[in-house]
Amino acid sequence: MKDKMTPPDWLGCPICQGPLDQIETGLYCPVDDLDFPVQSGILRLLPPGEQETADAYAEKYRQQREAQGWPSLVADELVALPEQAPAGWDSLYWPVRRQSYEALLARLEAAEQQSSEGLRIAVMGAGFGWLAGRLAGRGHTVIALDLSDDDSFGLGAARAAADAFVALPILVQGDMERPPLQKNQVDIVVYSASLHYAVDLQQCLRKSAGLLRQGGALVITDTPVLVGDFTALPPEKGQAPRRGRQLPLKELELALSGADLDYEISDVGRGLRWTIRQWRIRFFGGPGFTLPLIVGRPVKS
């Protein structure tokens, strides 16, 4: 088993975002006098008193996914994603994720070629860790951050599949809106099917933008963006779990600009089946949506 964990030195306290000292049981923040343990192969970097909230989120999220018919994955299925779609999922779900993954890799190529030691990547809302695992397998140092440690749909699934990964990312239970990472230390922050769970969209993006070191980028994939004039209510603060939602384009653009990010929104080719499904949704009066690739970089001062 891949039990030995060497936390990267760019992890930080979720309260002060300062550096952490390594201790026998995990990590320690000397500023706030807080211990953060490693338990079951997962580094717990939650603010004090937040474990119960995280547990409630994980349970509710699991219930929702099971109600939607999402099957849990065995190790071989997990590490084969997104190329090999497992049985029991919506027929378009993993083909769409594969398209987004390929678009992400195309954007990473230049940064990978310029880096001799691999990139520092933080995957926010990593779920069961398939994307973080694939990026770690490309030679990068990757943090898989999620509030859920569930064994089916959270970090516990990645931990259970540890032996199947080419390289296991560092599994961190934490809040993407209070990222336990130091400022100006990360090359790439990725939100893959996760940004739309943020309560405060602009603050979430601003926090992540502050993590980037010079030349770094923030990448958003598989967040549904509404087509047309449809609007969506924001999640209620403190709700567990926060509702995933389709984001109005104007709201997203305001949040990106408000976080002082220059950004580019690009379409990703989805194919005929996706187009037909979206056409049917709009034909019957529903809110159609796109899943663009968004790349943001801090505005140069």
C-alpha positions, 0 to 999 in steps of 0.5 A: 500500500502507498501509505507514506505521505510526504506533504508538499511544503506549499500546503498551508493553514486553512485559517492563516494560509501560513506554512505548516510544520510536519509533526508525527501525527500530521501537520502543525500551524505555529501561528494558530497553534493547530494540529492537522492529523493524517487519518486513513491516508487523508490529511485533514486540513479543516478549520476547527469545528468544521469536521461535523459540517464536512461529515454532513456534507459527505453524507448528503452528497452520497445520498443525492448521488445514489438517488440519481443512480450513480454507482460506486467504482472499483479501483480499476474502473476509477483509474481508467477514467475518463477514457473507459466509461464504467457501466451504470452511468448516464451514457454521455457523462464520461464521454463529456468528461473525456472531452473536457480532460483532453481540452485541459491537457491541451492547455497544460502542454506549454506549461509542462514543456517549460517545467523540468520538475513537474507542476504544482497543481491543486484540484479543487473539489476533487471528488473521488480523485480520478483527475488528480490521479491522472495529473499526478501520473504525468509527473506533477505534484497534485493536491486532491482537495475535497470536503467529502472523504466518502468511500464511494464519491469522495476522497475515500474512494481514491484512498481505496484505489491507491495501489491502482494509481500510477502516482497517488495525489496528496489527498486533503480534506478541506474547503475549496472556499478556504483553501489550505494552501499558501499564497503565490505557490501553485502553478495550476488551480483546477475546478473540474465539475466543482466551481458551481458548488461554491457559496460565494463564487467571487470570493472562491475565485479570488482565494484561488487566484491568490494561490497562483505564482507568477505565470500560473493559471486557474482552469474551470471545466465541466461547470454548467453555464446557462444558455440565454436569459435563465437565472439561478438562485445562489446556494444558501450560505451554510447549507449542507450540501451546497447545491450544485447549480447551473451558473448564469454567464453574466454571474460567472463573468462578474465573479471572474472580473471581481476576482481580478482575473483576465479570462478566456471562455472557450467552447469544447466540442461535444458532438452530435448526441450532446447537441441533440440532448441540449436541443430537446431540453430547450425545445421543451422550455428548459434551461440549456447549458454549455460546459466551456473551458475557462482559463483565468490569469491574475490581472497584471498590476 
